[in-house]
Amino acid sequence: MFNRQVPDSSRWDIPAVTHLQRLRSAELERIRDLLPPRSRILELGGGNGHQAAVLSTWGHYVSSVDIAPPLSGHTMFFPVLLYDGKNLPYDDEAFDVVFSSNVLEHVTHLSVILKEIARVTKSDGVVVHILPSSAWRFWTSLTHYVHLAKRVGRRFFRPDAGSDRSSSEVTSSKRNWGGLLKRVFLDGPHGAYPNEFYELYAFSRSRWLHVFATHGFEVTSCFKNGLFYTGYEIFPRMSMSGRRNLSRFLGSATWIYIMRPGLKRPLS
């Protein structure tokens, strides 16, 4: 049930080439020294396997799961096992570390998956979740309008940009004016929540600490990733040092939660 190999760099050490991959690699570095050496790690929401590949090159034995395959044509960096999103296909206490990055906010059956995480993590193991912050939600909502303006600008200066849409797509968009107007004025929810306004609370540190404590986890450490970014690639070429400087004033995009499983007392 494990990907027992520690992949050699010639196969899996693929450089981060996209905006998102650079950000995720930088976030992983924040937890590198917190992971026990040569751990058995389970990654939830592996996507194209990019983060699993990075963890493997650090000497860990990694298994990665997701509920859906990556989009067609996307590069696969590491094998990712498909599962039903509820039942992790591993034995009890199978892993030293369970890790997720920007995943739990999308889970509708949170109690089920948190129970499964506790089950497959060793009693002395570590659980790490990286989750978007309220600051990320706020700035993503604002930069939605910048992103929208850029799209309108591209359409204005390149009127042929949308000419390759099928007639059915055009007809469908004409019939859905209400949805279109809503999409223009509101960014919409990122995760499994009613709207972007509720997510200002749902993504807060206090809310997640309560969720984890309620499900029997003891949060031993909680810290910011120290990077500023939004859900839109407004400044994709900004350096990591620039993002660190901005985060001091505008807030960090994610919180990193380190915890132990299976403790039943509430977090004080």
C-alpha positions in Angstrom: 0.0 0.0 0.0 3.0 2.3 0.2 5.2 3.9 -2.4 8.2 2.3 -0.8 10.8 3.9 -3.0 12.6 7.1 -2.3 12.6 8.3 -5.9 16.0 9.3 -7.4 16.4 12.9 -8.4 16.8 12.1 -12.1 13.2 10.9 -12.1 11.2 13.1 -9.6 13.3 16.1 -8.8 11.5 18.3 -11.3 12.0 22.0 -10.8 9.0 24.1 -9.8 8.0 25.8 -13.0 4.6 27.3 -12.3 3.5 30.2 -10.0 1.6 27.7 -7.7 4.4 25.2 -7.6 6.9 27.8 -6.5 4.5 28.9 -3.7 3.8 25.3 -2.6 7.6 24.5 -2.6 8.3 27.5 -0.4 5.5 26.5 2.0 6.9 23.0 2.3 10.3 24.4 3.3 8.6 25.8 6.4 7.8 22.3 7.7 10.9 20.5 6.5 12.8 20.5 9.8 9.6 19.4 11.7 9.3 16.1 9.9 11.0 13.1 11.4 13.8 11.7 9.1 12.8 9.0 6.7 9.1 9.1 7.7 6.3 7.3 6.2 4.1 10.2 4.9 0.6 10.2 3.6 -0.4 13.2 1.6 -4.1 14.1 1.2 -5.1 15.8 -2.0 -2.0 15.0 -4.0 -3.2 16.5 -7.3 -0.3 16.1 -9.8 2.0 14.8 -7.1 4.3 17.8 -7.1 4.5 18.1 -3.3 4.8 14.3 -2.8 7.8 14.4 -5.2 9.5 17.1 -3.1 8.9 15.2 0.1 10.3 12.0 -1.5 13.5 13.8 -2.5 14.0 14.7 1.1 14.3 11.0 1.9 10.7 10.2 3.0 8.5 7.2 2.0 5.5 8.9 0.5 2.0 7.8 -0.4 -0.3 10.3 -2.0 -4.1 10.1 -2.5 -6.8 12.3 -4.2 -10.4 12.0 -5.1 -9.9 12.9 -8.8 -7.2 12.7 -11.4 -5.4 15.9 -12.4 -6.6 17.7 -15.5 -5.8 16.1 -18.8 -2.4 17.2 -20.2 -0.9 18.1 -16.8 2.5 16.8 -15.9 2.5 14.0 -13.2 5.3 14.4 -10.8 4.6 11.4 -8.5 2.0 8.5 -8.4 -1.3 9.6 -6.8 -3.8 6.9 -5.8 -7.5 7.7 -6.3 -9.8 7.0 -3.4 -13.4 7.7 -2.4 -12.6 10.8 -0.3 -13.9 9.2 2.9 -12.1 5.8 3.6 -8.3 6.0 3.5 -7.1 2.6 2.0 -4.5 2.0 4.7 -4.1 0.1 7.9 -4.4 1.7 11.4 -1.4 3.6 12.5 0.3 3.1 9.1 2.0 6.6 8.9 4.4 8.7 10.9 3.1 11.8 9.2 -0.2 12.8 7.5 0.1 16.0 5.5 -2.3 18.1 3.5 -1.9 21.5 1.8 -4.9 23.6 1.1 -7.2 20.6 1.1 -9.4 20.5 4.2 -11.3 23.7 3.3 -12.8 21.7 0.3 -13.9 18.7 2.4 -17.7 18.6 3.0 -17.5 15.5 5.3 -14.8 16.9 7.6 -15.6 14.8 10.6 -15.2 11.6 8.6 -11.9 12.5 7.1 -10.5 13.8 10.4 -11.4 10.5 12.0 -9.7 8.6 9.2 -6.6 10.8 9.6 -6.4 10.0 13.3 -6.9 6.3 12.5 -4.0 6.0 10.0 -1.5 8.2 12.0 0.7 6.5 14.6 0.0 7.4 18.2 3.3 9.3 18.4 2.9 10.6 14.8 2.5 14.1 13.4 -0.3 15.6 11.4 0.4 18.7 9.4 -2.3 20.8 7.7 -1.6 24.0 5.6 -4.8 26.0 5.2 -5.7 29.4 3.7 -6.0 32.3 6.1 -8.7 34.9 6.5 -6.1 37.4 5.1 -5.9 35.2 1.9 -9.7 35.2 1.6 -9.9 39.0 2.0 -7.2 39.8 -0.5 -8.4 37.2 -3.0 -11.9 38.8 -2.9 -10.3 42.2 -3.7 -8.0 41.0 -6.4 -10.9 39.3 -8.0 -11.7 42.7 -9.5 -8.1 43.2 -10.7 -8.3 39.8 -12.4 -11.7 40.7 -13.9 -10.3 43.9 -15.3 -7.4 42.1 -16.9 -9.8 39.6 -18.6 -12.0 42.4 -19.9 -8.9 44.2 -21.1 -7.7 41.1 -23.0 -11.2 40.8 -24.6 -11.1 44.5 -25.6 -7.7 44.5 -27.1 -8.0 41.0 -28.5 -11.6 40.6 -29.6 -10.8 37.3 -31.3 -9.8 35.8 -27.9 -13.2 34.2 -27.3 -14.0 33.4 -30.9 -13.0 29.7 -30.5 -15.9 29.0 -28.1 -18.6 26.7 -29.4 -22.1 28.0 -30.2 -23.5 25.9 -27.4 -21.1 27.6 -24.9 -22.2 31.1 -26.2 -25.9 30.2 -26.0 -25.4 28.8 -22.5 -23.7 32.0 -21.3 -26.5 34.2 -22.8 -29.1 32.2 -20.8 -27.2 32.5 -17.5 -27.1 36.3 -17.1 -27.9 36.0 -13.4 -24.9 33.8 -12.8 -22.7 35.9 -14.9 -23.5 39.1 -13.1 -23.0 37.4 -9.7 -19.6 36.2 -10.9 -18.7 39.7 -11.9 -19.6 41.4 -8.6 -18.7 38.5 -6.2 -15.7 36.2 -6.2 -17.6 33.2 -4.9 -16.5 30.7 -2.3 -13.1 28.9 -2.6 -14.0 25.9 -0.4 -17.0 24.0 0.7 -18.8 27.0 2.3 -21.8 29.1 1.4 -19.9 32.2 0.2 -16.7 34.2 0.4 -18.0 36.2 3.3 -18.5 33.2 5.5 -15.0 32.1 4.6 -13.5 35.1 6.4 -14.6 33.2 9.5 -14.2 29.7 8.2 -10.5 30.3 7.4 -9.7 31.9 10.7 -7.1 30.4 13.0 -9.5 30.3 16.0 -12.1 28.4 14.0 -9.6 25.7 12.8 -8.2 25.3 16.3 -11.7 24.7 17.6 -12.4 22.1 14.8 -9.2 20.2 15.5 -9.7 20.2 19.2 -13.3 19.0 18.8 -12.0 16.1 16.8 -9.5 15.0 19.4 -6.3 16.6 18.0 -3.8 18.5 20.1 -2.3 21.4 18.2 1.3 21.6 19.3 2.3 24.5 17.0 0.5 26.9 14.7 2.3 29.5 12.7 2.0 31.6 9.5 3.7 30.6 6.3 5.1 34.1 6.0 4.2 34.6 2.4 1.7 36.9 0.8 -0.3 35.8 -2.2 -3.9 35.6 -3.4 -6.0 33.2 -5.4 -5.2 35.1 -8.6 -1.8 35.4 -10.3 -1.7 39.1 -10.0 2.0 39.3 -9.5 3.3 35.9 -10.5 6.9 37.0 -10.9 7.2 38.5 -7.4 10.1 37.0 -5.5 9.7 35.0 -2.3 11.6 37.7 -0.4 9.1 40.3 -1.7 6.2 38.1 -0.6 7.7 37.7 2.8 8.0 41.5 3.2 4.4 42.0 2.0 3.1 39.5 4.5 4.3 41.6 7.4 1.8 44.3 6.4 -0.9 42.4 4.4 -0.9 39.1 6.2 0.2 35.6 5.4 -1.7 33.5 2.9 -1.8 30.4 5.0 -1.6 29.0 8.5 0.4 25.9 9.2 -1.1 23.6 11.9 1.1 20.9 13.6 -0.8 18.5 15.8 -0.9 15.1 17.4 -3.8 12.7 16.9 -6.2 10.9 19.2 -6.3 13.2 22.3 -9.8 13.5 23.6 -9.5 16.6 25.8 -10.5 19.9 24.4 -8.0 22.6 23.5 -8.0 25.3 26.2 
